[in-house]
Amino acid sequence: MTKTMYIVVSEYPAIVRYDFAFWNRTIESKGIMNKMENALACVAVKSAVDINKLAFNDFLSLYGPILKKAFGEDEQEIKALLNEAQDIYNMLQNNFKAANTINIDKALKYIKAIR
């Protein structure tokens, strides 16, 4: 039996996907059954998500909780969160060519606040 699954997580500043595949088999051969009854194999693969194919809302579902942790429940800060999230999204979409669209000092402050 084979089972596959994946998870998508943010590893600032990247978004990565982990794919997992599991294979399980019950051993029926009597010669092998003396040594084991079941066999299990697992494969894990880490890959980068192509931001250009990711809608902003999907991006926000990943980065929103991280940024919210830094800002809390303050309405003004949440508005700033959305603006900064859009800036980060644009920066990642442009493969860091637009790095000057986000204030690097602010980004570092957010990272420190999250830790």
C-alpha positions as a Markdown table, in Angstrom:
| # | Residue | x | y | z |
|---|---|---|---|---|
| 1 | Met | 0.0 | 0.0 | 0.0 |
| 2 | Thr | 1.3 | 3.5 | -0.9 |
| 3 | Lys | 0.2 | 6.7 | 0.8 |
| 4 | Thr | 1.4 | 10.2 | -0.2 |
| 5 | Met | 0.9 | 13.6 | 1.5 |
| 6 | Tyr | 2.5 | 17.0 | 1.6 |
| 7 | Ile | 2.7 | 20.1 | 3.7 |
| 8 | Val | 3.5 | 23.7 | 2.8 |
| 9 | Val | 5.4 | 25.9 | 5.3 |
| 10 | Ser | 7.2 | 29.2 | 5.4 |
| 11 | Glu | 10.9 | 29.2 | 6.0 |
| 12 | Tyr | 11.5 | 32.9 | 5.9 |
| 13 | Pro | 11.9 | 34.3 | 3.3 |
| 14 | Ala | 11.0 | 31.2 | 1.2 |
| 15 | Ile | 7.9 | 29.0 | 1.0 |
| 16 | Val | 8.7 | 25.3 | 0.8 |
| 17 | Arg | 6.8 | 22.2 | 0.2 |
| 18 | Tyr | 7.6 | 18.8 | 1.8 |
| 19 | Asp | 6.3 | 15.8 | 0.0 |
| 20 | Phe | 6.1 | 12.5 | 1.8 |
| 21 | Ala | 5.5 | 9.0 | 0.3 |
| 22 | Phe | 5.0 | 5.9 | 2.5 |
| 23 | Trp | 5.0 | 2.3 | 1.3 |
| 24 | Asn | 3.9 | -0.6 | 3.5 |
| 25 | Arg | 3.7 | -4.3 | 2.7 |
| 26 | Thr | 2.8 | -7.3 | 4.7 |
| 27 | Ile | 5.3 | -10.1 | 4.0 |
| 28 | Glu | 3.7 | -13.4 | 2.9 |
| 29 | Ser | 6.8 | -15.4 | 2.0 |
| 30 | Lys | 7.4 | -17.9 | 4.8 |
| 31 | Gly | 11.2 | -17.7 | 4.4 |
| 32 | Ile | 11.2 | -13.9 | 5.0 |
| 33 | Met | 8.4 | -14.1 | 7.6 |
| 34 | Asn | 10.9 | -15.7 | 10.0 |
| 35 | Lys | 12.9 | -12.4 | 10.0 |
| 36 | Met | 10.0 | -9.9 | 9.6 |
| 37 | Glu | 6.3 | -9.6 | 9.1 |
| 38 | Asn | 6.0 | -6.1 | 7.6 |
| 39 | Ala | 8.1 | -3.8 | 5.5 |
| 40 | Leu | 7.8 | 0.0 | 5.6 |
| 41 | Ala | 9.6 | 2.7 | 3.5 |
| 42 | Cys | 9.4 | 6.5 | 3.6 |
| 43 | Val | 10.6 | 9.1 | 1.2 |
| 44 | Ala | 10.7 | 12.9 | 1.9 |
| 45 | Val | 11.4 | 15.6 | -0.6 |
| 46 | Lys | 11.8 | 19.3 | 0.1 |
| 47 | Ser | 11.1 | 21.8 | -2.7 |
| 48 | Ala | 10.6 | 25.5 | -3.2 |
| 49 | Val | 7.2 | 26.8 | -4.1 |
| 50 | Asp | 7.0 | 28.9 | -7.3 |
| 51 | Ile | 5.7 | 32.2 | -5.9 |
| 52 | Asn | 4.7 | 33.3 | -9.4 |
| 53 | Lys | 2.1 | 30.6 | -9.4 |
| 54 | Leu | 0.8 | 31.4 | -6.0 |
| 55 | Ala | -2.2 | 33.7 | -5.5 |
| 56 | Phe | -1.8 | 36.4 | -2.9 |
| 57 | Asn | -4.6 | 35.0 | -0.7 |
| 58 | Asp | -2.8 | 31.6 | -0.6 |
| 59 | Phe | 0.5 | 33.4 | 0.2 |
| 60 | Leu | -1.3 | 35.3 | 3.0 |
| 61 | Ser | -2.7 | 32.1 | 4.5 |
| 62 | Leu | 0.9 | 31.1 | 5.1 |
| 63 | Tyr | 2.5 | 34.4 | 6.1 |
| 64 | Gly | -0.5 | 35.9 | 7.9 |
| 65 | Pro | -0.1 | 33.9 | 11.1 |
| 66 | Ile | 3.6 | 34.8 | 11.2 |
| 67 | Leu | 3.0 | 38.5 | 10.8 |
| 68 | Lys | 0.0 | 38.5 | 13.1 |
| 69 | Lys | 2.2 | 37.0 | 15.8 |
| 70 | Ala | 4.5 | 40.0 | 15.5 |
| 71 | Phe | 1.6 | 42.6 | 15.4 |
| 72 | Gly | -1.1 | 41.2 | 17.7 |
| 73 | Glu | -4.7 | 42.3 | 17.4 |
| 74 | Asp | -4.2 | 46.1 | 16.8 |
| 75 | Glu | -6.3 | 47.2 | 13.8 |
| 76 | Gln | -3.7 | 49.7 | 12.6 |
| 77 | Glu | -1.0 | 47.1 | 12.9 |
| 78 | Ile | -3.1 | 44.6 | 11.0 |
| 79 | Lys | -3.5 | 47.1 | 8.1 |
| 80 | Ala | 0.3 | 47.5 | 8.1 |
| 81 | Leu | 0.6 | 43.7 | 8.2 |
| 82 | Leu | -1.5 | 43.4 | 5.0 |
| 83 | Asn | 0.7 | 46.1 | 3.3 |
| 84 | Glu | 3.9 | 44.5 | 4.4 |
| 85 | Ala | 2.6 | 41.0 | 3.4 |
| 86 | Gln | 1.8 | 42.4 | -0.1 |
| 87 | Asp | 5.4 | 43.9 | -0.3 |
| 88 | Ile | 6.9 | 40.6 | 0.7 |
| 89 | Tyr | 4.7 | 38.7 | -1.8 |
| 90 | Asn | 5.8 | 41.2 | -4.6 |
| 91 | Met | 9.4 | 40.8 | -3.6 |
| 92 | Leu | 9.3 | 37.0 | -3.7 |
| 93 | Gln | 7.4 | 37.0 | -7.0 |
| 94 | Asn | 10.1 | 39.1 | -8.6 |
| 95 | Asn | 12.8 | 36.8 | -7.3 |
| 96 | Phe | 14.3 | 39.4 | -5.1 |
| 97 | Lys | 14.7 | 41.9 | -8.0 |
| 98 | Ala | 12.4 | 44.2 | -6.2 |
| 99 | Ala | 14.1 | 43.9 | -2.8 |
| 100 | Asn | 14.1 | 47.6 | -2.5 |
| 101 | Thr | 10.2 | 47.6 | -2.4 |
| 102 | Ile | 10.4 | 46.4 | 1.2 |
| 103 | Asn | 12.2 | 48.1 | 4.1 |
| 104 | Ile | 14.8 | 45.5 | 5.1 |
| 105 | Asp | 15.1 | 47.0 | 8.6 |
| 106 | Lys | 11.3 | 46.5 | 9.1 |
| 107 | Ala | 11.6 | 42.9 | 7.9 |
| 108 | Leu | 14.4 | 42.2 | 10.3 |
| 109 | Lys | 12.3 | 43.8 | 13.1 |
| 110 | Tyr | 9.4 | 41.4 | 12.3 |
| 111 | Ile | 11.7 | 38.4 | 12.3 |
| 112 | Lys | 13.1 | 39.4 | 15.7 |
| 113 | Ala | 9.6 | 40.0 | 17.1 |
| 114 | Ile | 8.4 | 36.5 | 15.9 |
| 115 | Arg | 11.4 | 34.7 | 17.5 |
